[in-house]
Amino acid sequence: MTSAEPVRPAVPRAREVQASVLAAFQLVEDARYMGHDRRSRRVRARMRAERAIADRRLARDLPAR
């Protein structure tokens, strides 16, 4: 290393780590919603409908703030 090269930090910055974790999470989510699983379109549509119903029931049962 010469004096013209910047010194690398000994510890990676938190933003770099956080960004890589978020990028990995996004890759997983993209793979899930882009149809890379082996479920048919009908099964995926049914799962979305079931999740929507569960969300509506939860919202209905939670007390209003």
URVENQUI-V220764 format. One record per pair of residues at least 4 apart in sequence whose C-alpha atoms are under 6 Angstrom apart, sorted by the first residue. I is the first residue (numbers start at 1). J is the second residue. Records with the same first field share a line. If there is no record, write none. Layout:
BEGIN
I = J  J
END
This chain:
BEGIN
15 = 19
26 = 30
30 = 34
31 = 36
END
